[in-house]
Amino acid sequence: TLRKLGLNTLLAARPSRQRNLAVALIVARLLFPCSKLATPRHWQATTLADELGVADASTDEIYRALDWLGRRQAAVEPLLAQRHLRRGGLVLYDVSSSFYHGRTCPLAHYGHDRDGKKGLPIIVYGLLADAVGRPVALEVFPGNTGDPATVPVAVEKLRPRLGCQRVVVVGDRGMLTQTQIDHVGQYPALGWISALRSAAIRRLLDE
């Protein structure tokens, strides 16, 4: 199914050891989600590792494959956008977070935790998807980043990097604040739709 979708060639046009490791990680994540440390052990219990020629991969090599995949992100996301985004179509964007154990990750900071795990740092990520929820682009932020501050990054991705010329940003009052509206207004091809706060509604009524 993965090959029919062309996901392997989206990651890189030419076959390589790094691409095979990345594909194996994706399949493993679908079949038996676990840590990268545990992933090779699951490979040995299936034909996956032999199928992709990665049976001898070490944990360090798996982490290097993730670094390779991270460097490929800027090339992969426009290909996903070409496949799934259409002129006049809808692009969905939302922000979430995951808690983090440890103290060495530079992105892990204390912030608005959505998992109910108090006392742990978090990592924030914003996901762009098409109208049916297929992921197109992802950006990761430090855990102390507020949701509205991620909007300009999403807008920058949509226009020059993903090739969307005309964009209308629709957001709730928590996501599309006045600061973000001012930022969007700097671009002639960008529009916005948001909700008014109660004080602004009262002012309109008075007028």
C-alpha positions as CSV (number, residue, x, y, z in Angstrom):
1,T,0.0,0.0,0.0
2,L,2.8,2.4,0.8
3,R,4.4,1.8,-2.5
4,K,1.1,2.1,-4.4
5,L,0.8,5.6,-2.7
6,G,4.3,6.4,-3.9
7,L,5.3,7.4,-0.4
8,N,8.8,5.9,-0.8
9,T,9.5,8.0,-3.9
10,L,8.1,11.1,-2.1
11,L,10.8,10.7,0.5
12,A,13.5,10.5,-2.1
13,A,13.4,9.7,-5.9
14,R,16.4,7.4,-5.7
15,P,16.6,4.3,-3.5
16,S,19.1,4.5,-0.7
17,R,19.8,3.0,2.7
18,Q,18.4,6.1,4.4
19,R,15.2,5.9,2.5
20,N,14.8,2.2,3.3
21,L,15.3,3.0,7.0
22,A,12.8,5.8,6.9
23,V,10.2,3.6,5.2
24,A,10.8,0.9,7.7
25,L,10.3,3.4,10.6
26,I,7.0,4.5,9.1
27,V,5.7,1.0,8.6
28,A,6.9,0.1,12.1
29,R,5.1,3.1,13.5
30,L,1.9,1.9,11.9
31,L,2.2,-1.8,12.9
32,F,3.8,-1.6,16.4
33,P,4.2,2.0,17.8
34,C,7.2,2.0,20.2
35,S,10.4,3.8,20.9
36,K,13.3,3.9,18.4
37,L,15.3,1.7,20.8
38,A,12.6,-1.0,20.7
39,T,11.9,-0.7,16.9
40,P,14.8,-3.0,15.7
41,R,13.6,-5.7,18.0
42,H,10.2,-5.7,16.4
43,W,11.8,-5.8,12.9
44,Q,13.5,-9.1,13.8
45,A,10.0,-10.7,14.4
46,T,8.7,-9.8,10.9
47,T,9.9,-9.9,7.3
48,L,10.0,-6.1,7.2
49,A,13.7,-5.7,7.9
50,D,14.7,-8.3,5.3
51,E,12.2,-6.8,2.7
52,L,13.9,-3.5,3.0
53,G,17.5,-4.7,3.7
54,V,17.8,-3.1,7.1
55,A,18.0,-6.1,9.4
56,D,21.5,-5.1,10.5
57,A,20.6,-1.5,11.3
58,S,21.8,-0.2,14.7
59,T,19.9,2.3,16.9
60,D,22.5,5.0,16.1
61,E,21.9,4.4,12.3
62,I,18.1,4.7,12.9
63,Y,18.6,8.0,14.6
64,R,20.8,9.2,11.7
65,A,18.0,8.2,9.3
66,L,15.7,10.5,11.2
67,D,18.2,13.3,10.8
68,W,18.3,12.5,7.0
69,L,14.5,12.6,7.0
70,G,14.5,16.0,8.8
71,R,16.8,17.4,6.1
72,R,14.4,16.1,3.4
73,Q,11.4,17.8,4.9
74,A,11.7,21.0,2.8
75,A,11.7,18.8,-0.4
76,V,8.9,16.5,0.7
77,E,6.3,19.0,1.8
78,P,5.9,20.8,-1.6
79,L,5.4,17.4,-3.2
80,L,2.6,16.6,-0.7
81,A,1.1,20.0,-1.3
82,Q,1.1,19.4,-5.1
83,R,-0.7,16.1,-4.5
84,H,-3.3,17.2,-2.0
85,L,-3.9,21.0,-2.2
86,R,-6.0,22.5,-4.9
87,R,-6.7,26.1,-6.0
88,G,-9.6,27.4,-4.0
89,G,-9.3,24.4,-1.6
90,L,-9.4,24.3,2.1
91,V,-6.3,23.9,4.3
92,L,-6.7,22.9,7.9
93,Y,-4.2,24.0,10.6
94,D,-4.1,23.3,14.3
95,V,-1.6,23.2,17.1
96,S,-1.0,20.5,19.7
97,S,1.7,19.4,22.1
98,S,3.3,16.4,23.7
99,F,4.9,16.1,27.1
100,Y,8.6,15.2,27.3
101,H,10.7,13.3,29.8
102,G,14.2,14.5,30.1
103,R,16.1,17.8,30.3
104,T,18.3,17.9,27.2
105,C,16.0,18.7,24.3
106,P,16.3,22.4,23.4
107,L,12.6,22.4,22.3
108,A,11.2,21.1,25.6
109,H,9.9,24.0,27.7
110,Y,7.0,24.4,30.2
111,G,3.9,25.7,28.5
112,H,0.2,25.1,27.9
113,D,0.0,21.3,28.4
114,R,-2.9,19.6,26.5
115,D,-2.1,16.1,27.9
116,G,-2.9,16.7,31.5
117,K,0.6,15.8,32.6
118,K,1.5,18.5,35.1
119,G,5.1,19.3,35.9
120,L,6.6,18.1,32.7
121,P,8.0,20.2,29.8
122,I,6.3,20.0,26.4
123,I,7.0,20.3,22.7
124,V,4.5,22.2,20.5
125,Y,3.8,21.3,16.9
126,G,1.6,22.8,14.2
127,L,0.1,20.6,11.5
128,L,-1.2,21.7,8.0
129,A,-3.6,19.2,6.4
130,D,-5.9,19.1,3.4
131,A,-9.7,19.2,3.6
132,V,-10.0,15.6,4.6
133,G,-7.1,15.7,7.1
134,R,-4.2,14.3,5.1
135,P,-1.0,15.9,6.6
136,V,0.9,18.2,4.2
137,A,3.4,20.0,6.4
138,L,4.5,20.1,10.0
139,E,6.5,22.6,12.1
140,V,7.8,22.0,15.6
141,F,8.1,24.8,18.2
142,P,9.5,25.3,21.7
143,G,7.0,24.3,24.3
144,N,6.6,27.8,25.6
145,T,5.3,29.0,22.2
146,G,1.7,30.3,22.2
147,D,-0.7,29.1,19.6
148,P,-1.1,32.5,17.8
149,A,2.7,32.8,17.4
150,T,2.7,29.7,15.2
151,V,0.3,31.3,12.6
152,P,2.9,33.4,10.7
153,V,5.1,30.3,10.3
154,A,2.1,28.4,8.8
155,V,1.4,31.3,6.5
156,E,5.0,31.5,5.3
157,K,4.9,27.8,4.5
158,L,1.7,28.0,2.5
159,R,2.8,30.8,0.2
160,P,6.4,30.5,-1.0
161,R,7.2,27.0,0.1
162,L,4.0,25.2,-0.8
163,G,3.1,27.3,-3.8
164,C,-0.3,28.7,-2.6
165,Q,-0.7,32.1,-4.2
166,R,-4.0,33.2,-2.7
167,V,-4.7,32.3,0.9
168,V,-7.5,33.2,3.3
169,V,-6.7,32.5,6.9
170,V,-9.7,31.5,9.0
171,G,-9.2,31.3,12.7
172,D,-10.9,31.6,16.1
173,R,-10.1,34.5,18.4
174,G,-7.5,32.5,20.3
175,M,-5.5,31.6,17.2
176,L,-6.0,34.7,15.0
177,T,-5.3,37.6,17.3
178,Q,-4.9,41.2,16.2
179,T,-1.1,40.8,16.1
180,Q,-1.5,37.9,13.6
181,I,-4.1,39.8,11.6
182,D,-1.6,42.7,11.3
183,H,1.0,40.2,10.1
184,V,-1.3,38.7,7.5
185,G,-2.2,42.2,6.3
186,Q,1.4,42.7,5.1
187,Y,0.7,40.4,2.3
188,P,-1.7,41.6,-0.5
189,A,-2.6,38.0,-1.5
190,L,-3.6,37.0,2.0
191,G,-7.0,37.5,3.5
192,W,-8.4,36.6,6.9
193,I,-11.7,35.7,8.7
194,S,-12.0,35.7,12.4
195,A,-14.5,36.3,15.2
196,L,-14.9,39.6,17.1
197,R,-14.4,39.8,20.8
198,S,-17.4,40.8,22.9
199,A,-16.0,44.3,23.5
200,A,-15.6,44.9,19.8
201,I,-19.2,43.7,19.2
202,R,-20.5,46.1,21.8
203,R,-18.6,49.0,20.1
204,L,-20.2,48.1,16.8
205,L,-23.7,48.0,18.4
206,D,-23.0,51.4,20.0
207,E,-22.1,52.8,16.6
